[in-house]
Amino acid sequence: MSAIGVVSSCSCLRPGVWLLKPEMQKMSSFGLHTAARCAAKDYYEVLVLGGGAGGIAMSARMKRKVEAGNVAVVEPSETHYYQPLWTLVGGGAKQLATSARPTGSVMPKGVEWIKSQVTALDPDKNCVWLENDIKISYKYLIIALGISLHYEKIKGLPEGFHHPKIGSNYSVHTVEKTWKALQDFKEGNAIFTFPNTPVKCAGAPQKIMYLSEAYWRKTGKRSKANIMFNTSLGVIFGVKKYADALLEIIKERNIAVNYKRNLVEVRADKQEAVFENLDKPGVTEVHQYDMLHVTPPMGPPDVLINSPVSDEIGWVDVDKETLQHKKYPNVFGIGDCTNLPTSKTAAAVAAQSGVLDRTISLVMKNQLPTKKYDGYTSCPLVTGYNKVILAEFDYNAQPLETFPIDQSKERVTMYHMKADMMPFLYWNALLKGYWGGPAPVRKLMHLGLK
């Protein structure tokens, strides 16, 4: 896979996190950790695969259960990114550097960082294999390997990114190209895509579209822009309440939506995008573009495909209520790499981390898990430089909202929560294992109305 097709976790963080455990208030911004090494030991009580949001949050929680030196995180990357910010980076509202911190600075104190890549999993023998044939055994395994980007599955990519007028908010290598293409736009078609695969933060492909439309209005170019959202889906959003609100915005801003259109080729030298009509397999249509934002096909990391811990597609096969593996009781999954039937966001990771914490605690005591994950996920749908619709919903695609207001309305307060509050909460609450989802906040908010 190309450098652009990195494995990462991801997307939108949960609001309302000011009600935190008191211990978090005592924590410094960064905790010291055991120095990264290829393999500090050959056995850990808890081994975590992946140093994204889910992996770091769970390693912090597990260290408090089994004490320092007994938890390790396998993660090859030296930089940890808060990827939900990339929507605003691509729209010129934030700097890329503000989304990044050294992996060592977010690794919890007392947790071993094994800077290596997982090459194979052997749950029958309670071990994994790393690069250079290094074997690490475990008592409990948490898989948090995120999701892989596959630009190469679109003909003409990733090499097409060397040309102007094309970008993608999903990769650290291409997100700034989105902002450049947005600024350089003069007139013509501006096309935004959604692939025919699962994606992380399913609202992100259209967030940049709304930001672009707002930017061109501000700079006097809107009348020269034909904005198109070509999506492989048959709906604009999976939850009707928010879909209805988005369709009103789309109508008001004169944006064209073409459903069941999947990007299959980019001819960057000619500024042409080729889409397959999914209602007519094999039938394609070609669009000229003056700006193209690509959301790449995504899938499970290569190491999980045909793995004993995965389903037939390659996602970690876990119980949707407990996050415990369906076959191996000492194996657990969290975040984008799992087959949980909910949107893949950091908000989902936050909620899952609290459930998984309780699940593992009971398993360690030889008890059955009791706390159930309801599929909660959230996506702050950015609709302008100061507007957000806060979508929150469950496994059944039913709204599961925190605040006693109509969250399908565009709100300035929700934008500032997305742009300013959430990054702080991500670094200082979620990654430190002190935020387990929205239920306590929602309960308190609604009790306050009585």
Secondary structure, 3 states (H helix, E strand, C coil): CCCCCCEECCCCCCCCCCCCCHHHHCCCCCCCCEEEECCCCCEEEEEEECCCHHHHHHHHHHHHHHCCCCEEEECCCCEEECHHHHHHHHCCCCCHHHHEEEHHHHCCCCCEEECCCEEEEEHHHCEEEEHHHEEEEEEEEEECCCEEECHHHCECCCHHHHCCCEECCCCCCCHHHHHHHHHHCCCEEEEEEECCCCCECCCHHHHHHHHHHHHHHHCCCHHHEEEEEEECCCCCCCCHHHHHHHHHHHHHCCCEEECCEEEEEEECCCCEEEEEECCCCCCEEEEECCEEECCCCEECCHHHCCCCCECCCCCECECCCCCEECCCCCEEECHHHECCCCCECHHHHHHHHHHHHHHHHHHHCCCCCCCCCCCCEEEEEEEECCEEEEEEECCCCCECCCCCCCCCCCEHHHHHHHHHHHHHHHHHHHCCCCCCCCHHHHHHHHHCCC
